[in-house]
Amino acid sequence: MTEKAPATAKPIPTKSKAATRAPAQKTTPKTKPVPTQEKSKPVVKRVKLNAIKSAKTKMVRDNYTMPATDYALLVGLKKSCLQAGLKVKKGELLRAGLRLLAKQSAESLMSAVKEIQQA
């Protein structure tokens, strides 16, 4: 006859993930300190980036050729602005000139254009 193993044998326990973790600690909510009038900072209102972008003017990039004498005029105007304490770019000078031309009468504009064409 063969003898059977005793029925009192217990299975070997394996470690589960829950058993290896430390028990969760209870945290109490921290109370925020009440701000005093001395430490309060001014509130800065944030503006959406899209609102700022829509306010900007769209710029167009273009290239032009001009005679060296006209370019020298631009450089001279830029230097005179610097002497007056105003730092200006060549493109800003060209835009200022365009606005001055736009304010002139049609006759004076035509005479200025004819001078350029003849040169």
C-alpha positions in Angstrom: 0.0 0.0 0.0 1.1 3.5 -0.7 0.8 6.1 1.8 -0.6 9.5 1.0 1.0 12.8 2.0 -0.5 14.4 5.1 -3.4 16.7 4.3 -2.1 19.4 6.7 0.5 20.7 4.2 0.0 24.4 3.5 0.9 26.1 0.2 3.9 28.4 0.2 2.8 32.0 0.3 4.1 34.3 -2.5 4.7 38.0 -2.1 2.1 40.1 -3.8 2.6 43.7 -5.0 0.3 45.0 -2.4 2.1 43.3 0.4 5.5 44.8 -0.6 4.2 48.4 -0.7 4.1 50.5 2.4 0.6 51.4 3.6 -0.6 54.8 2.3 -0.2 57.5 4.9 -3.0 59.9 5.5 -2.2 63.5 4.8 -3.9 66.4 6.3 -4.6 69.4 4.1 -2.3 72.3 4.9 -3.9 75.6 5.7 -2.9 78.5 3.6 -1.6 81.5 5.4 -3.9 84.5 5.3 -2.2 87.2 3.2 -1.6 90.5 4.9 -1.9 93.9 3.3 1.8 94.4 3.6 2.8 91.4 1.5 0.1 91.6 -1.1 1.4 92.0 -4.7 -0.3 93.9 -7.4 -2.5 91.8 -9.7 -1.2 91.6 -13.3 -3.8 91.0 -15.9 -2.7 88.5 -18.5 -3.6 89.1 -22.1 -4.1 86.3 -24.6 -1.3 85.9 -27.1 -3.8 85.8 -30.0 -5.1 89.3 -29.0 -1.5 90.7 -29.2 -0.8 89.0 -32.5 -3.9 90.3 -34.1 -3.0 93.9 -33.1 0.3 93.7 -35.0 0.5 94.9 -38.6 1.5 92.2 -41.1 4.9 93.0 -42.6 5.8 92.4 -46.3 9.4 91.7 -47.2 10.6 92.9 -50.5 14.0 93.8 -52.2 14.8 96.9 -54.2 17.8 98.1 -56.1 18.7 101.8 -56.1 21.6 103.9 -57.3 24.6 104.3 -54.9 23.8 108.0 -54.6 20.3 107.3 -53.2 21.7 104.7 -50.9 24.2 107.3 -49.7 21.3 109.6 -48.9 19.8 106.9 -46.8 23.0 106.5 -44.9 23.3 110.3 -44.4 19.8 110.5 -43.1 20.4 107.6 -40.7 23.5 109.4 -39.4 21.7 112.7 -38.9 19.0 110.9 -36.9 21.6 109.3 -34.7 23.2 112.7 -34.0 19.7 113.9 -33.0 19.5 111.0 -30.6 17.1 108.8 -32.6 18.2 105.3 -33.7 16.5 104.5 -36.9 16.6 101.7 -39.5 16.8 102.2 -43.2 13.4 100.6 -43.7 11.9 103.1 -41.2 13.4 106.0 -43.2 11.9 104.6 -46.4 8.5 104.3 -44.7 8.7 107.8 -43.3 9.5 109.1 -46.8 6.5 107.2 -48.3 4.2 108.9 -45.7 5.6 112.3 -46.6 5.0 111.6 -50.3 1.5 110.5 -49.6 0.7 113.8 -47.9 1.8 115.8 -50.9 -0.4 116.9 -53.7 -0.6 114.9 -56.9 1.3 117.6 -58.8 4.3 117.7 -56.4 4.4 113.9 -56.3 4.5 113.7 -60.1 7.4 116.2 -60.2 9.3 114.2 -57.6 8.8 111.0 -59.6 9.9 112.7 -62.8 13.1 113.8 -61.1 13.8 110.2 -60.1 13.1 108.9 -63.6 15.4 111.5 -65.3 18.3 110.7 -63.0 
